[in-house]
Amino acid sequence: MPDLIAGLKDLGRKPGEDIVIECPLTGKRYEGLAPAMSDLVKLPVDVLVSESEPAGHIARSVPQTVPNVTILSGDPVGSGLAQSLAKPGGNLTGLTYYATELDGKRSELLKDMIPGISSVGVLANPDVSYLPFETDTRNAAKLLGIMLVVRQVQEPSALDGAIHQMKAEGAQAFFVLPDVMFASEAKHVADGALAEQLPLMSCGAWFTELGGLIAYPADYASLIRRLALYVDRILKGAHPGDIPIEKVTRFELSLNLRMARTIGVTSPPKLLMRTDKVIE
């Protein structure tokens, strides 16, 4: 977690000297989270830090005496992870970028990019079906008059087939919903989009850097760096349940013009003016 280390250094901490960071491998799979956290608790550790909400859910199974700092992609109150944003209670705090309107905004941006689009594919992982993204995407699509072609994918080996099936069933573009496996397979997903000549809207800027068309994410690197503030406060004696969960409100639009030209999509000037990062 280089961004976390950078944040700790900004606060005067010296990783490897006055603070030790243990980072067990999970194999980038959800089933690896529980044993990894169990191993960390046995060390023991003073704070658990994670980058995703699934890890936050797993952390509920560890002793309540172990503070947990994380980035939440879903609704922390609605999911039961926190009593409120202002006073989470329990052993968890951190940042959340969840907003019910976020998937609607991504749908609107895709429609701005491809006027007249009527059918959109969705890659979703059933392992995180408890997160609200698929439901929010369905609600947004209904409001915008867009038909969805949803494919549930749990394994990387199923990605190519799912993308091909979406195209065969009439999808004119597709979303990839937030998920650890999809994020780790971003190049695979982007290559699949190119092979099928499908515009790809994603939740991470790294997808556009690897060949996706458009993304509207939070700045994850800065979020991870900001987790260091929470770690520092807890190490100084603060209780995680008393530290407010910060709601992220800034998102960045990124656009891969090279991909747009390759698949024959014309970028509207108004959309280009709103873009934070353009890949030529």
C-alpha positions in Angstrom: 0.0 0.0 0.0 2.4 2.7 -1.2 -0.2 5.5 -0.9 -0.9 4.6 2.7 2.9 4.6 3.4 3.2 8.0 1.7 0.4 9.3 3.9 2.0 8.1 7.0 5.3 9.7 6.0 3.4 13.0 5.5 2.4 12.8 9.2 5.9 12.2 10.4 5.6 8.4 10.8 8.6 6.3 9.7 7.3 2.9 8.3 9.8 0.2 9.2 11.1 2.3 12.2 8.4 3.7 14.4 5.5 1.8 12.7 5.5 -1.7 11.2 3.2 -2.6 8.3 2.1 -6.2 7.8 0.4 -7.0 4.5 -0.6 -10.7 4.0 -1.6 -11.9 0.5 -5.2 -12.6 -0.2 -4.7 -13.8 -3.8 -7.0 -11.0 -4.9 -10.0 -13.2 -3.9 -12.7 -12.6 -1.3 -12.2 -16.0 0.3 -8.6 -14.9 1.1 -9.8 -11.9 3.3 -10.9 -13.9 6.4 -7.7 -15.9 6.8 -5.6 -12.9 6.2 -7.4 -10.8 8.8 -7.3 -13.7 11.3 -3.5 -14.0 10.8 -3.1 -10.2 11.4 -5.2 -10.3 14.6 -3.0 -13.1 15.9 0.2 -11.1 15.5 -1.4 -8.9 17.1 -1.9 -5.6 15.3 -3.0 -2.2 16.6 -5.0 -1.2 13.5 -6.4 -3.1 10.5 -6.4 -1.1 7.3 -8.2 -2.2 4.1 -9.1 -0.7 0.8 -12.6 -2.2 0.2 -15.9 -2.7 1.8 -15.9 -6.5 1.6 -12.8 -6.3 3.9 -14.8 -4.1 6.2 -17.6 -6.7 6.4 -15.0 -9.4 7.2 -13.5 -7.1 9.9 -16.8 -7.3 11.8 -15.9 -10.9 12.7 -12.6 -9.9 14.4 -12.6 -8.9 18.0 -14.2 -5.5 18.6 -11.0 -4.4 20.4 -9.2 -4.2 17.0 -9.8 -0.9 15.2 -10.5 -1.1 11.5 -9.9 1.7 9.0 -11.3 1.2 5.5 -12.7 2.7 2.3 -16.4 1.9 2.0 -18.0 1.6 -1.5 -21.6 1.0 -0.2 -23.8 2.6 2.4 -22.1 2.0 5.8 -25.2 2.8 7.8 -27.6 0.9 5.6 -25.3 -2.2 5.6 -25.0 -2.1 9.4 -21.3 -1.3 9.5 -21.9 2.0 11.2 -24.5 3.5 13.4 -24.1 6.9 11.6 -21.5 8.7 9.6 -21.0 11.2 12.4 -20.5 8.6 15.1 -19.9 5.1 13.6 -19.7 3.2 16.9 -18.1 -0.2 16.9 -14.5 -0.7 15.7 -14.8 0.7 12.1 -14.2 4.1 10.6 -12.8 5.6 7.4 -14.1 7.0 4.1 -17.1 6.3 2.0 -17.7 7.3 -1.6 -21.2 5.8 -1.8 -24.0 7.8 -3.3 -27.2 6.4 -4.8 -27.0 8.9 -7.6 -23.4 7.8 -8.6 -24.4 5.0 -10.9 -27.1 7.3 -12.4 -24.4 9.8 -13.2 -22.3 7.1 -14.9 -25.3 6.1 -17.0 -25.9 9.8 -18.0 -22.2 10.2 -19.0 -22.4 7.1 -21.1 -25.5 8.4 -22.8 -23.8 11.7 -23.4 -20.9 9.8 -25.0 -23.1 7.7 -27.1 -26.3 9.5 -27.9 -29.2 7.2 -28.7 -27.8 4.3 -26.7 -30.6 2.0 -25.6 -29.0 -1.2 -24.4 -26.1 -1.5 -22.0 -24.4 -4.6 -20.6 -23.4 -4.9 -16.9 -20.6 -7.1 -15.5 -21.5 -7.9 -11.9 -19.9 -10.3 -9.4 -22.5 -12.2 -7.3 -19.9 -12.5 -4.5 -20.6 -8.9 -3.6 -24.3 -8.9 -4.4 -24.9 -7.3 -0.9 -23.4 -4.1 -2.3 -25.9 -1.6 -3.9 -24.3 -1.1 -7.3 -26.4 -3.5 -9.4 -29.6 -2.3 -7.9 -28.6 1.4 -8.3 -27.6 0.7 -11.9 -30.9 -1.0 -12.7 -32.8 2.0 -11.1 -30.8 4.5 -13.1 -31.2 2.6 -16.4 -35.0 2.5 -15.9 -35.1 6.2 -15.4 -33.0 6.8 -18.5 -35.0 4.3 -20.7 -32.0 2.0 -21.1 -32.3 -1.8 -21.3 -29.7 -3.8 -19.3 -28.0 -7.1 -20.2 -26.5 -8.3 -16.9 -23.9 -11.0 -16.6 -22.8 -12.4 -13.3 -19.1 -13.3 -13.3 -17.1 -14.8 -10.5 -14.0 -16.1 -12.3 -11.6 -14.4 -14.7 -12.0 -17.3 -17.1 -15.6 -16.3 -17.7 -15.0 -12.7 -18.6 -14.5 -13.1 -22.4 -17.6 -15.2 -22.7 -19.7 -12.8 -20.7 -18.6 -9.8 -22.8 -19.3 -11.7 -26.0 -22.7 -12.7 -24.8 -23.6 -9.1 -23.9 -22.7 -8.0 -27.4 -24.6 -10.9 -28.9 -27.7 -9.9 -26.9 -27.6 -6.3 -28.2 -25.5 -4.4 -25.7 -24.1 -1.2 -27.3 -21.7 -0.6 -24.4 -21.1 -2.1 -20.9 -20.5 -1.2 -17.3 -18.1 -3.0 -15.1 -19.3 -2.7 -11.5 -16.9 -2.2 -8.5 -15.3 -5.5 -7.6 -11.8 -6.7 -6.5 -11.6 -9.4 -9.2 -12.7 -7.0 -12.0 -10.2 -4.4 -10.8 -7.3 -7.0 -10.8 -8.4 -8.1 -14.3 -8.8 -4.6 -15.7 -6.5 -5.2 -18.7 -8.4 -8.4 -19.5 -11.8 -6.6 -19.3 -10.5 -3.7 -21.5 -9.0 -6.2 -24.0 -12.4 -7.9 -24.1 -14.2 -4.6 -24.8 -11.8 -3.9 -27.6 -12.2 -7.3 -29.1 -16.0 -6.9 -29.2 -15.8 -3.2 -30.2 -17.8 -2.2 -27.1 -17.4 1.1 -25.2 -16.5 0.4 -21.6 -17.7 2.5 -18.7 -15.9 1.7 -15.4 -15.6 2.8 -11.8 -11.8 3.1 -11.9 -9.4 5.4 -13.9 -7.0 2.4 -14.3 -9.5 0.9 -16.7 -9.3 3.8 -19.1 -5.5 3.8 -18.8 -5.5 0.1 -19.9 -7.9 0.6 -22.8 -11.4 1.2 -21.4 -13.3 4.2 -22.9 -14.6 6.2 -20.0 -14.6 6.1 -16.2 -16.1 8.2 -13.4 -14.4 7.3 -10.1 -13.2 8.8 -6.9 -9.4 9.4 -6.7 -8.6 6.1 -5.0 -4.9 6.9 -4.5 -5.7 10.0 -2.5 -8.4 8.1 -0.5 -5.9 5.5 0.5 -3.4 8.2 1.4 -6.0 9.8 3.6 -6.6 6.6 5.5 -3.2 7.5 7.2 -4.9 10.3 9.1 -7.3 7.8 10.7 -4.5 5.4 11.5 -2.5 8.2 13.1 -5.5 9.3 15.2 -6.1 5.8 16.4 -2.5 5.2 17.3 -2.6 8.4 19.3 -5.5 7.0 21.4 -8.7 7.9 19.5 -11.5 5.3 19.4 -12.6 4.4 15.8 -16.3 4.5 16.8 -15.9 8.2 17.7 -14.1 9.2 14.5 -16.7 10.3 11.8 -16.7 8.5 8.5 -15.8 11.0 5.8 -18.1 11.1 2.8 -16.2 11.7 -0.5 -17.9 14.1 -2.8 -15.3 14.6 -5.6 -15.2 12.3 -8.6 -13.0 12.5 -11.7 -14.0 11.9 -15.3 -11.4 10.2 -17.4 -11.7 9.5 -21.2 -9.5 7.4 -23.5 -9.7 9.2 -26.9 -7.4 6.6 -28.5 -10.0 3.9 -27.6 -12.8 6.1 -28.9 -11.1 6.5 -32.3 -10.4 2.8 -32.5 -14.0 1.8 -31.9 -15.5 4.7 -33.9 -17.0 6.7 -31.1 -17.0 10.5 -31.5 -16.3 12.4 -28.2 -18.8 15.3 -27.8 -16.9 18.6 -27.2 -19.1 19.4 -24.1 -18.1 16.1 -22.5 -14.4 16.7 -23.3 -14.6 20.1 -21.6 -15.8 18.3 -18.4 -13.1 15.6 -18.5 -10.5 15.7 -15.8 -8.1 13.3 -17.5 -7.8 12.6 -21.2 -5.7 9.8 -22.6 -4.6 10.5 -26.2 
